[in-house]
């Protein structure tokens, strides 16, 4: 399995950045979308998905997954 801890750290950083740049009307919705449980489940799913990929595909998928947060 790809490094779960690094996936979780990337997702947490993206969530914080998303919260920081969000309009005040969107902050509550974003907070519900980025709970710790949600981020952990997403990190686990991403790390499982990355296991079967080659390196170039892995980088592209990871960048898309974090952006789609």
C-alpha positions as CSV (number, residue, x, y, z in Angstrom):
1,X,0.0,0.0,0.0
2,X,1.2,3.5,-0.8
3,X,2.1,5.6,2.2
4,X,-1.2,6.3,4.0
5,X,0.3,8.9,6.3
6,X,1.6,11.0,3.4
7,X,-1.8,10.8,1.7
8,X,-3.5,11.9,4.9
9,X,-1.1,14.8,5.4
10,X,-1.6,16.0,1.8
11,X,-5.4,15.9,2.2
12,X,-5.3,17.7,5.5
13,X,-3.1,20.4,4.0
14,X,-5.5,20.7,1.1
15,X,-8.5,20.9,3.4
16,X,-6.9,23.7,5.5
17,X,-6.0,25.6,2.3
18,X,-9.5,25.2,1.0
19,X,-11.0,26.4,4.3
20,X,-8.7,29.4,4.3
21,X,-9.6,30.6,0.8
22,X,-13.3,29.8,1.0
23,X,-16.0,32.5,1.2
24,X,-17.6,32.7,4.6
25,X,-20.8,31.3,3.2
26,X,-19.0,28.1,2.0
27,X,-17.0,27.4,5.1
28,X,-19.6,25.3,6.9
29,X,-20.2,23.2,3.8
30,X,-16.4,22.7,3.4
31,X,-16.1,21.8,7.1
32,X,-18.7,19.0,6.7
33,X,-16.9,17.7,3.5
34,X,-13.5,17.6,5.2
35,X,-14.0,16.0,8.5
36,X,-11.2,13.9,9.9
37,X,-13.1,10.7,9.2
38,X,-13.7,11.7,5.6
39,X,-10.1,12.6,5.1
40,X,-8.9,9.3,6.6
41,X,-11.3,7.3,4.4
42,X,-10.2,9.2,1.3
43,X,-6.5,8.7,2.1
44,X,-7.0,5.0,2.5
45,X,-8.9,4.7,-0.8
46,X,-6.3,6.7,-2.6
47,X,-3.4,4.7,-1.2
48,X,-5.1,1.5,-2.2
49,X,-5.7,2.8,-5.7
50,X,-2.1,4.0,-6.1
51,X,-0.7,0.5,-5.4
52,X,-1.4,-0.9,-8.9
53,X,-0.2,2.2,-10.8
54,X,3.1,3.0,-12.4
55,X,4.9,6.1,-11.3
56,X,3.8,8.7,-13.9
57,X,0.1,7.6,-13.5
58,X,0.5,7.7,-9.7
59,X,1.6,11.3,-9.7
60,X,-1.2,12.4,-12.0
61,X,-3.9,10.5,-10.1
62,X,-2.6,11.9,-6.7
63,X,-2.6,15.5,-8.0
64,X,-6.2,15.1,-9.3
65,X,-7.4,13.4,-6.1
66,X,-6.1,16.2,-3.9
67,X,-7.5,18.9,-6.3
68,X,-10.9,17.2,-6.2
69,X,-11.1,17.6,-2.5
